[in-house]
Amino acid sequence: MSELIDNRAQRIRQLKDIVMRLHNGESPDTVKPILMDLVKQCDAGEIAAMEQAIMADGVPLQQVMNMCDLHADVVRDLIRQRDHGPIQAGHPIDTFRRENQALSNVCEQLRTVINAMSPTGESDELALIRSLLFDLMSVDTHYQRKENLLFSCLERHGITGPSKVMWGKDDEARALLKAAASTLKSSLSGTADPSATLQSDLAAAVSAVESMIQKEETILFPMALETLTEQEWAEIWVQSEEFGWCLIEPGAEYQPLDDDIVSPCEAAPGTADTQTTPVTLNLMPPDKPQGLPEKTAADSGNVFTYPTGALSFAQLGAIFTTLPLDLTFVDADDRVLFFSEGPKRIFQRPKAVLGRKVQHCHPPSSLSIVEQILDDFKAGKQDVAEFWINFIEMFVHIRYFAVRDNDGKYLGTLELTQDVTAIRTLEGEQRLLSYETNRDNAASAASD
């Protein structure tokens, strides 16, 4: 067994050294023959471990993302694929793969239309492109399930590098699809010449989607099949419907055993030894600091007691559900411990995030901001950070609060997210009860 482990570690080191030569400027034609014999002995997990080792050596994520396409092209047809046996219809991997097949079909159709497109862009051509591009943009649903569910489970096994790289490449594909949609919109409205620019933008978007399909099929999915437990596949299956499906409906053959369906809180490692007793969340805006009462919150049977009152856990849960804002709490070790679950959440939060490092819940493009907020809160430099954005016809206010105890010790960060679209429209005063006004404000805000 030790010999097998040593051989695996040696192959990973050799892979890393050879791939770094590739990225340091050596020609793929020169490097590929050297890789051939080595990669034929490797599985997808070793390719992923090589990528993670490169990042562990301090190579910046963006540089690894730039490397990704290059070394993926070299090893694409050489990786040794293990036989994992038949996969039942409806298993998460089966669904991912069927979605990839549907996406590949759309990409092929789009390429055919692009190559045959007339210089002036006839209306029927543009209409067909619009329909196909709409289908292709549903890849976002596929990516979200992968990023929030599959990556979350892989991270429990220490596999973080490839997830970060793939999330970054997903975002590149999203950006290219958005650019193509914008160019198409201009072409349809007659404000731009629907020729070379549209063809170029569409081709780039199609290539990005196809490239990710190849990475998933040859590296990500085989690695996941080798790594994840039946309980984790069951967890992914249970939560997948929250995100929906991309172009296909899942099969119904796969049904996890009841014993394999567990709460993400139970499945996620690293949460049991963080905060096992209730904590009091003390929000301390810099303009009005307040200390904790002498008596702290405690769990008395089925009642949450506090110096200013007591609530049953049913009442407390209902309050969280009723609040017109979303709450997420990240502990001092940067793990997501809790989020409120109302009927109208602004940003989707699958239960798979529980126990997950918050850094792994964000795309690489926003990671530096997340880390700066956490670092400033931990160092006591700041207590509040806020942002406001336009998001799907909503004006969203996002605030982060440092949570500290009586002695100022950092306990974690609380995120509050609220749709303030209707609030921004308020003028004057309303002192009389009027349910109609509330409904009118909401309807007006939604239509603006």
N, C-alpha and C positions, 0 to 999 in steps of 0.2 A: 504493500500500500504506500509506504513512504517513497518508494521508487517512482510510483505513478505521480505522487504529489510533486516530487522533485522535477520529474520530466515536464509536468504541466507548468510549473513555475519557470523552468528554463525556456520553454516555448514562448511564454508571455514576455520574458525579458528579450528574447531574440526578436519577437514580433515588434516590440517597442523600438528596439534599436534600428531595425530595418525600416520601419514606418517613419521614424524620425529622419532617417537619411532621405526618404522620399520627400518629406516636407521641408528638408533643408536644401532642396533644389535638384536632387538627382532625378533623372528622367524615369518616368514610369516604365518605359521599355527596358531600362537597365535593371530596375528593382524587381519587376514582376517575375522574371525567371528565378531569382533568389528566393522570393516568397513562395513560389509554387510548391516546392517539396515540404516546406514548413507548414503552410496553411492547410495542406491536405490532411495533416495530422491534427489540426485544431478544430474545436467546435465553436459555436457562437459565443459561449460563455468566455472563452479565452480571448476572442476578439474584443469583447466588452471589457474584460479585465485589462487588456493592453491599453485601451482608450482611457480607462480610469487611472492606470499607472502613469500615463502621460500627464494627466491633470494633477496627480499627486506630486509630480516633479515640479509643479509650479507653472506649467504652460497655461496661459490665460484661456478661459473658456471660449472667447471669440476666436482665438487662433485654432483651438481644437475643432470648433465648428467649421472653420475654413478648411481644415485638414480632412474633415469627415468625408466629403464627397470624393476626394482624391483617393484615400486609401480604401474606401468602400468599393469604388470601381475596380481597384486592383484585385481585391479578395473576393469579389461577388461570386464568381463561378468556381471558386476553389475551396470554400469552407466545407468541411465534413459535416454532413447533416445526420444526426442520430435518428433512428426510427423510434418515434414515440407511440407507435401504434395508432389505431383509428381514433379519431376525435369525434365525439358525438355532436350531432347537429344541435346548435343552441349553446354549446360550450363557448365561453367568451372568445377563445382563440378561433373557433369555427366562425363565429360571427364577425370578428375582425377580418378574417381572411375572405369571407364572402363579400364584405364591404369593399375590400381592396380589389376584388375581381370586378365588382360593379364600377368602381372608380376607374380601373384600368380601361374598361369598355368605354366610359365617357371620354377619357383622355384620348383613346384611339379615334373616336368619332370627331373630337375637336381637332385633332391633328389633320384628319382628312379634310375637314371644312377649311381649316387655315391654309393648307397647301393648295386647295382649289379656289380660294377666294379671289374674286375679281378685283382689279385695282381700285374700282370705285366703291366697292362694298355694297352689293345689291341689298334691298330691304329684306328679301327672303333669307339671304345669307346671314344678315345681322340678327334676324329673328331666331334662326336656328342656333346661332352662337349664344344668344342670350339664354335660350332654354338649356343648352348644354352647360354653360357656365354656371347657371343657377344650380344645376345638379352637382357640379364639381365643388361648389362652395359649401355644400353640405358636408364636406370632409371635416369641417370644424367640429361637428358632433363626434365623429370618429376620433379626432385628436383629443377632444376634451375627456372622453371616456378613458383613453389611453393615459393621458397626463394625470388625471385625478385618481384613477382606480388602479391601473396596471403599474404605473410608476410607483405609486404609494406602497404597493406590496413588495416590489423589487427592492425598495429602499430598506425594508425591514431586514433584508439579507445583505445589507451593505453595498448594494449596487446603486450608486448615485450618479457617477460620472456620465455613463451613456444616457441616462434619463435627462440630465441637464442639456447635453448636446442635442438630443432629439427634440426636446421642447424648443430649443432655440431654432432648429431647422423647421419645426412646425410653424413657428412664428414667421419665419422667412417665407414659407409657402403661403401663409395667410396674407402677408403684405403683398405678395405678387398677385394673388387672386383679387385682392382689393384694388390694386392698380389696374389690372385688366378690366375689372368691372367699371371703374371710373372712365377708362378710355372708351369702352363700349358705350357707356351712357352718352359721352360726348359725340360719338359717331352716330348714334341713333337720333340725337337731337339736332344733328347737322352743324354743330359748332366745331367739329374737327374732321379732318380728312381720314376716313376709315381705311387706311391702307397699311403702310409699313409699320407704323407705331402700334396699331391694334394687333397685327400679326405677331410682332415681336413680344408684346406684353402677354398675349395669350400663350405663345410658345414657352415663355419663361415660366409662367404659372403651371402649365402642364408638366414641364420637365421637373419642377420642384415637387409636385405631387407624386409623379412616377418615381422619383429618386427616393422619397420617403417610403413608398410602398416596397421598394427593393430592400431598404434597410430593415423595415419591419419583418419582411418575410425571411430574410437570410440571417438576421442577427437577433432582433428583439424577440420575436415569437419563439424561436427555438430556445433561446436563453430562458425565457419565462417558463416554458414547459419543463425545462430541466431544473428550475429553481423553486417555483411556487408549490405550496401544499394544496391538497384538496380543499381544505378549509378556506384558503385564500382565493381559490377559483370560485368557491361558493359565495364568498363575500363580494367578489367582483360581479358575479351573476346577479345577486340580489339587488345591487345598487345601480346596475347598468341602465335600467329602465328610466331612472331619474334623468338621464341625459338623452335618451332616445337613440334612434338608429340612423345610419347613413345609407340611403337608397334601397335598403333591403329590410325585411323583417326576420328576426332570428328564428332558428328552428326550435322545435319543442321536445326533442328527444332527451337532451341533457336535463337532468333534474338532480341537484345535489342532495345527499342524504341530510336528514334533519340534524344529525349530530355534527355535520360539517358547517352548518349555518350558525355562525356565532356573531356576536356584536363586535364591530370594529374596535370598541374599547377593550374587549377581551383579547382580540387578535393582535393589537398593536403593542410591540415590546417597548419598554422604556417609559411606560406611563405608571406602572405600579409603584415605582420607587420615587416618584417625583412629589406628588401632593396627595396623600391618601386621606387627609382630614380636611374638613371644610375650611376655606379661607375667607376672610372678609375683604372685599374689593374696596379700597379706599382711593377714590379718584381725586387727584390733587392738581387742579388747574393752577398755574403759577400765580394768578391774581387773587386766589382765595384758598390758601392751603388749610386743610382741616385734619386734625389727628383722629385716630380711632378712639372710640369709647373705651373705658377701662375694661368693660365686659365684652368679650368677643363673641362672634356667632358660634352657635353649637348645634349639633344635631340631637334633638330630643325625640327619639322614636320617629314618628312620621311628621314631626313638626320642625320647621326651621325657626329657631328662636333668636331674637335680637333685642337689645335694650329698648328699641322703639316699637316693638311689637313681635308678633309671631304669625307665621303662615304655614298651612299644610303644604306638603310638597305638590299636591294637586293644584293648589292655588298658585304656588310659585311658578310651576310649569305653565299654567294658563296665562300668567302675567307676561312671561317671556314670549309666549306665542302671540299675545295681543299687542305688545309694544309695536308702534309703527316704525321700528328701526331694527337693524340686524346687529347682533352682538357676537363677537368672537373673542375668546380669551386664549392667550398664548402664555405659557408659564415661563419661569426664569431660565429654563433650559431650552427655550425657543420651540417647545412642542405645543401643538394645538390641543388644548384640553377640553374645550367646550365651544359650541356655537348655538345660538337660538334658532328655532325652526318654526317660522311662521308661514302662512299660506302665500305670502307675496315677497319672498326673499329677492333681493336685488341681484346679488352674486350667488351663484350656485355653490353649495357647500355639501359635498357628499360625506357620509360618515367615515369614509376612508381617510379623511384628513386627520381624524382624531389620533393623537399620538405621533403624528408626522411632524418633522421639523418644518417650521414655517418657511424657511428658506427654500424648501423643496416644493412648496405650494404656489410659487410664483415663477413666471417665465424669466429667463436670464436677463431680459431687457429691463426689468424692474427690480432685480435682485439687489443692486447696489443701494437703492433707496431704502428697501426693507432693512438691510444690514445697518445703514447709517442711523435709522430711527432706533433700532434696538440698541446699538452701541451708545448712542446719546442718552437713551433712557437709563441704561445700566450704569453709565458713568455719572448720572445725576446732572447732566448738562441741560436736559430738556425734560418736560413733563407732558407736553401736548404737541402733536403734529396733525395738520389737517390739509385736506385736498378737496377740490370740487371739480367734477367732470360732467360732460354730457355723455349719456349712456342710454341708448335705445329709447329715445324720446323722453328721457328723464334727466333732471338736473340733480346729481347725486353728491351729497356732502359726506365725506369720509373723515373720521377723526380717530386718532390713536392717543390713548392715555396711559402714562406710566402708572402702574399699580404698586403701592408701597405699603409697608406696615408702619406701626407707631414710630419705629426707630429709623424710618426712611429706607429700610432694606427693600431692594427691588424684588417683587414677587412675580411680575409678568407685565404683559401689555394687553389692554382691552381695546378692541376695534369697534367703533360705532359707525354704521353706515345707514344713511337715511335718504329717501327720495323727498327732496324739498321743492319739487316743481310747483305744487299748489301753494306752498307757503310763500314762495317768492312773488306770487300774484296778489297777496293780501294788501289792502289799502284801508286807511281810515280805522274805524273800530267796529266791532260787532258785540253789542252788550245784550241783545235779545236772542233768545233761543230760536234757531232756524236750521233745521235739518236740511232744507232745500239748498241753503247757501253752501253747506259742506259738499253736497252732491254736485252743485253747479261748479264750484271751484275745481273739484276733482275732474269733472268732465271737460272743463275749459282747458285745464292744464294738459290733459291727455291729448287734446286735439291740436294744441299749439305746435 
